[in-house]
Amino acid sequence: MRIFHSRYLPYWLGLAHGFSDGAVGFLLVRLAGDLPIQQAGLLALLYNLLAFGVQPAIGWLLDRTRSLRPGLVLGLGLSAAALPLAAVQPTLAVCCAGLGSAGLHAAGGGLALLSTPGKASGPGLFAAPGVLGLALGAGLASGQTPIWPALAALLAWLLLGLAWMALGQARRPSETGTDHQPVLPGISGYEWALILLVGAYSLRSAVWTTFQLFLEGVSPAIPLVSAAAAVGKLLGGLLADRIGWRRWGVTTLALAALLLSAGAVDLEWGPSTWLLLAGVTLLQSSLPVMLAWLGQALPRHPATAASLGLGLATLLGGLPLLAGFVPGFSQPLLALLATLLAALALWIAAKAPPFQPRAQAML
């Protein structure tokens, strides 16, 4: 089936990502409407800890067992199982959704890296539909929409995933590329580059969380903020491959810093909101570059690389929200400094010793 050829794989993975995140958005919003606010808040916290906090461990396990395909299909299956469980076992439903999301992001992100070696387009194609699915699922759950259409879509994609596992041929890992091994007791310059990359991703995530919450509180911007983020991720990967990863990543973050800080002056719907949306687009366009660099840094551990960005860095970026500090990032000066700091970290990391060529791993 040509859809499972590596050329088309990122598109399929992106749609799977969109369906999975749509189920999560539907589940969490529906539970928030059906349960007491305190219980719903604890379940949302549980989901985030599982989906993002556990994700690096799942990514490591998938790489260790070379089980990216089964991990992706299992993630889809758990996401599908979460929807009917919500009515009878909310906690179990959230556990299924969290673990399913962790598996899908680690496996799907790793497969996207493998299917487009040396390119940022694959991570961008995988990441873009997620924010759209999340917004669509949340929007559907706010009404009285039944769960069955979403469940049917997930099950259809799950069947396609099972067919892919049965018909697809795995490729053997090449011995030409290896990850840099840690140097004990010190930390090598290469490892410092990885830390800077994760730090840049975390700062980007913290700023994104701030303005996402603000813009979604302005009703005319609810669909626009999701579209802006998706367009940024999609075009970011494609354009970065043409213009250059470092040039694109650093430039877009610097421009995003200026636009976000300018737009944050007036926290009401108006002309400044369009500056915020433009800033969100540029901010999100740096994500494929960061994921692609993590993939090149860990060529034989693609799921681990993906989970460092989509899991660990996203969780770190969400910690200010848990600490009640997110409103601070909407202040113009702090938004400017945080985004410029992310650009600086990315620029320094990019000047580290050249990353090794990507090795082909088992799909």
C-alpha positions as CSV (number, residue, x, y, z in Angstrom):
1,M,0.0,0.0,0.0
2,R,1.7,3.2,-1.2
3,I,0.2,5.3,1.6
4,F,2.6,3.5,3.9
5,H,5.6,4.3,1.8
6,S,8.1,6.5,3.7
7,R,7.3,9.3,1.3
8,Y,3.7,9.4,2.4
9,L,4.2,8.3,6.0
10,P,4.4,11.7,7.6
11,Y,0.9,12.6,6.2
12,W,-0.6,9.4,7.7
13,L,1.2,10.0,11.0
14,G,-0.1,13.6,11.1
15,L,-3.7,12.5,10.6
16,A,-3.3,9.9,13.3
17,H,-1.9,12.6,15.6
18,G,-4.9,14.8,14.8
19,F,-7.4,12.1,15.5
20,S,-5.7,11.2,18.8
21,D,-5.4,14.7,20.0
22,G,-9.0,15.3,18.9
23,A,-10.1,12.4,21.2
24,V,-8.1,13.9,24.1
25,G,-9.7,17.4,23.6
26,F,-13.2,15.8,23.4
27,L,-12.6,13.6,26.5
28,L,-11.2,16.3,28.8
29,V,-13.8,19.0,27.9
30,R,-16.6,16.5,28.2
31,L,-15.4,15.4,31.6
32,A,-15.0,19.0,32.7
33,G,-18.6,19.5,32.0
34,D,-19.8,16.4,33.6
35,L,-17.7,16.2,36.8
36,P,-17.1,18.6,39.7
37,I,-14.4,21.2,38.9
38,Q,-11.9,19.8,41.4
39,Q,-12.2,16.2,40.1
40,A,-12.0,17.4,36.5
41,G,-8.9,19.4,37.4
42,L,-7.1,16.5,39.0
43,L,-7.9,14.3,36.0
44,A,-6.5,16.9,33.7
45,L,-3.3,17.0,35.8
46,L,-3.2,13.2,35.7
47,Y,-3.5,13.3,31.9
48,N,-0.6,15.7,31.5
49,L,1.7,13.8,33.8
50,L,1.1,10.6,31.8
51,A,1.0,12.1,28.4
52,F,4.2,14.2,28.8
53,G,6.0,13.1,31.9
54,V,5.9,9.4,31.1
55,Q,6.5,10.0,27.4
56,P,10.4,9.9,27.5
57,A,10.4,6.6,29.3
58,I,8.0,5.2,26.7
59,G,10.1,6.6,23.9
60,W,13.2,4.9,25.4
61,L,11.4,1.6,25.7
62,L,10.1,1.7,22.1
63,D,13.7,2.4,20.9
64,R,15.1,-0.3,23.1
65,T,12.7,-2.9,21.8
66,R,12.5,-1.4,18.2
67,S,8.7,-1.3,18.5
68,L,7.8,2.0,17.0
69,R,5.1,0.6,14.8
70,P,3.4,-1.4,17.6
71,G,3.8,1.6,19.9
72,L,1.9,3.8,17.4
73,V,-0.9,1.3,16.9
74,L,-1.2,0.7,20.7
75,G,-1.3,4.5,21.3
76,L,-4.2,4.8,18.8
77,G,-6.0,1.8,20.4
78,L,-5.7,3.3,23.9
79,S,-7.0,6.7,22.6
80,A,-10.0,5.0,21.1
81,A,-10.7,3.0,24.3
82,A,-10.7,6.1,26.3
83,L,-13.8,7.5,24.7
84,P,-16.4,4.8,25.6
85,L,-14.7,4.4,29.1
86,A,-15.4,8.1,30.0
87,A,-19.0,7.5,30.9
88,V,-18.3,4.6,33.3
89,Q,-14.7,5.0,34.5
90,P,-13.4,8.5,34.0
91,T,-10.1,7.9,35.8
92,L,-9.3,4.8,33.7
93,A,-10.4,6.7,30.6
94,V,-7.9,9.5,31.4
95,C,-5.1,6.9,32.0
96,C,-5.8,5.3,28.6
97,A,-5.8,8.7,26.9
98,G,-2.6,9.8,28.6
99,L,-0.6,6.6,27.9
100,G,-2.1,6.4,24.4
101,S,-1.0,10.0,23.7
102,A,2.5,9.4,25.1
103,G,2.9,6.3,22.9
104,L,1.5,8.0,19.8
105,H,3.7,11.1,20.2
106,A,6.9,9.1,20.9
107,A,6.3,6.5,18.2
108,G,4.8,8.9,15.7
109,G,7.4,11.5,16.2
110,G,10.1,9.0,15.9
111,L,8.7,7.5,12.7
112,A,8.3,11.0,11.2
113,L,12.0,11.6,11.9
114,L,13.0,8.3,10.3
115,S,10.8,8.8,7.2
116,T,12.4,12.2,6.3
117,P,16.1,11.8,7.3
118,G,17.9,15.0,7.5
119,K,14.8,17.1,7.0
120,A,12.5,19.1,9.2
121,S,9.5,18.6,7.0
122,G,8.5,15.2,8.5
123,P,8.3,16.5,12.1
124,G,6.3,19.5,10.8
125,L,3.8,17.3,8.9
126,F,3.4,15.1,12.0
127,A,3.0,18.0,14.5
128,A,0.7,20.3,12.6
129,P,-2.7,18.4,12.7
130,G,-2.4,17.8,16.5
131,V,-3.4,21.3,17.5
132,L,-6.2,21.4,15.0
133,G,-7.5,18.0,16.3
134,L,-7.3,19.2,19.9
135,A,-9.3,22.4,19.1
136,L,-11.9,20.5,17.0
137,G,-12.4,17.8,19.7
138,A,-12.8,20.4,22.4
139,G,-15.3,22.3,20.3
140,L,-17.4,19.3,19.6
141,A,-17.4,18.3,23.3
142,S,-18.8,21.7,24.3
143,G,-22.1,20.8,22.6
144,Q,-24.0,17.6,22.8
145,T,-22.1,15.8,20.0
146,P,-22.0,12.0,20.5
147,I,-18.7,10.3,20.9
148,W,-19.3,7.7,18.1
149,P,-18.1,9.7,15.1
150,A,-14.8,10.4,16.8
151,L,-14.5,6.8,17.9
152,A,-15.3,5.5,14.4
153,A,-12.5,7.7,12.9
154,L,-10.0,6.5,15.5
155,L,-11.0,2.9,14.9
156,A,-10.6,3.3,11.1
157,W,-7.1,4.7,11.6
158,L,-6.4,1.9,14.0
159,L,-7.3,-0.7,11.3
160,L,-5.1,1.1,8.9
161,G,-2.3,0.9,11.4
162,L,-2.8,-2.8,11.9
163,A,-2.7,-3.3,8.1
164,W,0.5,-1.2,8.0
165,M,2.1,-3.5,10.7
166,A,1.1,-6.6,8.7
167,L,2.1,-5.4,5.2
168,G,4.9,-3.0,5.8
169,Q,8.5,-4.2,5.7
170,A,10.8,-3.0,8.5
171,R,14.2,-1.7,7.6
172,R,17.2,-2.9,9.5
173,P,19.3,-0.3,11.4
174,S,22.5,0.8,9.7
175,E,25.7,0.5,11.5
176,T,27.1,3.8,10.0
177,G,25.5,6.2,12.6
178,T,25.7,6.1,16.3
179,D,24.6,8.3,19.1
180,H,27.2,10.1,21.2
181,Q,27.7,8.3,24.4
182,P,27.7,10.2,27.7
183,V,31.1,11.0,29.1
184,L,31.2,10.4,32.9
185,P,31.6,12.1,35.3
186,G,31.5,15.3,33.2
187,I,29.0,16.4,30.5
188,S,30.3,16.7,26.9
189,G,29.8,19.7,24.7
190,Y,27.4,17.6,22.6
191,E,25.3,16.9,25.7
192,W,25.2,20.5,26.6
193,A,23.9,21.2,23.0
194,L,21.1,18.7,23.8
195,I,20.3,20.4,27.0
196,L,20.2,23.8,25.3
197,L,17.8,22.4,22.6
198,V,15.4,21.0,25.2
199,G,15.7,24.3,27.1
200,A,14.9,26.3,23.9
201,Y,11.9,24.0,23.2
202,S,10.7,24.4,26.8
203,L,10.8,28.2,26.7
204,R,9.0,28.2,23.4
205,S,6.4,25.9,24.9
206,A,5.9,28.2,27.9
207,V,5.4,31.2,25.8
208,W,3.0,29.3,23.5
209,T,1.0,28.1,26.5
210,T,0.6,31.7,27.7
211,F,-0.7,33.1,24.5
212,Q,-2.8,30.1,23.7
213,L,-4.7,30.5,26.9
214,F,-5.1,34.2,26.4
215,L,-6.2,34.0,22.7
216,E,-8.6,31.2,23.4
217,G,-10.3,33.5,26.0
218,V,-11.1,35.9,23.1
219,S,-13.9,34.2,21.3
220,P,-13.2,35.4,17.8
221,A,-9.6,34.1,18.1
222,I,-10.5,30.5,19.1
223,P,-10.3,29.0,15.6
224,L,-7.6,31.4,14.5
225,V,-5.1,30.5,17.1
226,S,-5.3,26.8,16.2
227,A,-5.0,27.5,12.5
228,A,-2.0,29.9,13.1
229,A,-0.2,27.2,15.1
230,A,-0.9,24.5,12.5
231,V,0.2,26.7,9.6
232,G,3.4,27.6,11.5
233,K,4.3,24.0,12.2
234,L,3.5,22.9,8.6
235,L,5.3,25.7,6.8
236,G,8.1,25.8,9.3
237,G,9.4,22.4,8.4
238,L,9.1,22.9,4.7
239,L,10.8,26.3,4.6
240,A,13.5,25.4,7.1
241,D,14.7,22.7,4.8
242,R,15.1,25.3,2.0
243,I,16.4,28.2,4.0
244,G,18.5,26.4,6.6
245,W,17.6,25.1,10.0
246,R,19.7,27.5,12.1
247,R,18.8,30.5,10.0
248,W,15.1,29.7,10.0
249,G,14.8,28.7,13.7
250,V,16.7,31.6,15.1
251,T,15.2,34.2,12.8
252,T,11.6,33.1,13.4
253,L,12.0,33.0,17.1
254,A,13.5,36.5,17.1
255,L,10.7,37.9,15.0
256,A,8.1,36.0,17.1
257,A,9.6,37.7,20.2
258,L,9.0,41.1,18.7
259,L,5.5,40.4,17.5
260,L,4.3,38.7,20.7
261,S,5.7,41.5,22.9
262,A,4.0,44.1,20.7
263,G,0.7,42.3,20.6
264,A,0.7,41.6,24.3
265,V,0.4,45.4,25.1
266,D,-3.4,45.3,24.5
267,L,-5.1,42.2,25.9
268,E,-8.4,42.8,24.1
269,W,-9.5,41.8,20.6
270,G,-8.2,44.3,18.2
271,P,-5.3,45.0,15.8
272,S,-2.8,43.9,18.3
273,T,-4.4,40.4,18.4
274,W,-3.3,40.0,14.8
275,L,0.2,40.6,15.9
276,L,-0.2,37.9,18.5
277,L,-1.5,35.5,15.9
278,A,1.4,36.3,13.6
279,G,3.8,35.8,16.5
280,V,2.2,32.4,17.3
281,T,2.7,31.3,13.7
282,L,6.4,32.2,13.7
283,L,6.8,30.8,17.2
284,Q,5.4,27.4,16.2
285,S,7.3,27.3,13.0
286,S,10.5,26.7,14.9
287,L,9.2,23.5,16.4
288,P,10.0,21.2,13.4
289,V,13.6,22.5,13.4
290,M,14.0,21.7,17.1
291,L,12.6,18.2,16.7
292,A,14.7,17.5,13.6
293,W,17.9,18.5,15.5
294,L,16.9,16.3,18.4
295,G,16.5,13.5,15.8
296,Q,19.9,14.1,14.4
297,A,21.4,14.2,17.8
298,L,20.0,10.7,18.6
299,P,19.9,9.0,15.2
300,R,19.5,5.5,16.6
301,H,16.9,6.5,19.2
302,P,14.2,8.4,17.3
303,A,11.4,7.9,19.7
304,T,13.5,9.1,22.6
305,A,14.5,12.1,20.6
306,A,10.9,12.9,19.7
307,S,9.7,12.4,23.3
308,L,12.4,14.8,24.6
309,G,10.7,17.6,22.7
310,L,7.1,16.5,22.5
311,G,7.1,15.1,26.1
312,L,9.8,16.4,28.5
313,A,10.2,19.9,27.0
314,T,6.5,20.4,26.7
315,L,6.0,19.3,30.4
316,L,8.8,21.7,31.5
317,G,7.1,24.5,29.5
318,G,3.8,23.8,31.3
319,L,5.3,24.0,34.8
320,P,4.7,27.8,35.0
321,L,1.0,27.1,34.4
322,L,0.9,24.7,37.4
323,A,2.8,27.3,39.4
324,G,0.3,30.0,38.5
325,F,3.0,32.0,36.7
326,V,1.6,31.8,33.1
327,P,0.0,35.3,33.2
328,G,3.5,36.7,33.7
329,F,4.6,35.4,30.3
330,S,1.9,37.6,28.7
331,Q,3.7,40.7,29.9
332,P,5.5,42.3,26.9
333,L,9.0,42.4,28.4
334,L,8.9,38.9,29.8
335,A,7.5,37.5,26.5
336,L,10.3,39.3,24.6
337,L,13.1,38.0,26.9
338,A,11.8,34.4,27.1
339,T,11.5,34.1,23.3
340,L,14.9,35.8,22.7
341,L,16.5,33.5,25.2
342,A,15.0,30.5,23.3
343,A,16.5,31.9,20.1
344,L,19.9,32.4,21.8
345,A,19.9,28.8,23.2
346,L,19.0,27.4,19.7
347,W,21.8,29.4,18.1
348,I,24.4,28.2,20.6
349,A,23.2,24.6,20.3
350,A,23.4,24.8,16.5
351,K,27.1,25.7,16.7
352,A,27.9,22.5,18.7
353,P,30.0,19.8,17.0
354,P,28.2,18.6,13.8
355,F,25.5,16.1,14.4
356,Q,26.1,12.6,13.1
357,P,24.3,11.5,9.9
358,R,21.0,9.8,10.7
359,A,21.1,6.0,10.9
360,Q,18.2,4.0,9.5
361,A,16.3,2.3,12.2
362,M,13.6,-0.3,12.3
363,L,10.3,1.2,11.3
